Amino acid sequence: MDTRLKAFLEGGPADLPERIVGITPPGVELKFPFRGGYEHFRVTPRHHDTPEGRLPVFVWSGRTATAK
């Protein structure tokens, strides 16, 4: 399995639908639409063992709202 194309999300809203997500390398920041805004995650030097293998950890760094 190619674990470089997935990441483990840590922090942020507890009700995010997924914690293991696909990424496009070389990711340093991820942004996901969620509840009328975007959740932002930054890459860390850590890894997390998951059922899908050892994945890089991205930690929640904030939220931005979308314009209405």
N, C-alpha and C positions, 0 to 999 in steps of 0.2 A: 504494500500500500504506500502511496506517495503522500506522506504527512506534510510535506512542504506546502501543499495546496489547501490546507485546513488550519484553523486556529481555534483555541479555547478562549472563550470570553469570560472575564472575571469582573464582578462588580456590576454596577448599573441597576436598572429596574429588576426586581425579583421575578417579574412575570414576562421577561423576554421569552419569545417562543423557542429559541434555540441557544445553546451555549457552545456548540461546535458548528462553525460556519466555514464556508469556502472563502478563500482569499486569493488575490492576484499578487504574486510576489513582484517586487520586493516591498511588501507592505510595512509601513511604519505607522499608518493610521487607518482605521476602518470607520466607516460611517454607515449606519443602518436606519432606515425610516421606521419610526415606531410612535404610535399615538400622536399624530400631528406634529412630529418633530423628528430630529435625528439624534441617535445615541452615538457618541464618539468613543473609540477605544484606541489606545496607544500600545505599540509593541513593547514587550519587556524582554530581558535576557533569560527569563525563566521558561520552563516547559512543564506540561502537566500530562500525566499518564491517563489516557481515556480508553474506552472500548475500541476507539478507532486508531489507537497508537499514541505515541508520545508527540504532543502538539505544542507549538509555541503559544505562550500566554499573552493575550492582549488585555489590558486593564482599562476599565471605564475611566474616561477623562472628562466627560461632561455631556451636556445636551444643548442643542440649539432648536429653536422653534421655527416652523415654516411660516411663511407669510400667508395671511388669509385673504 
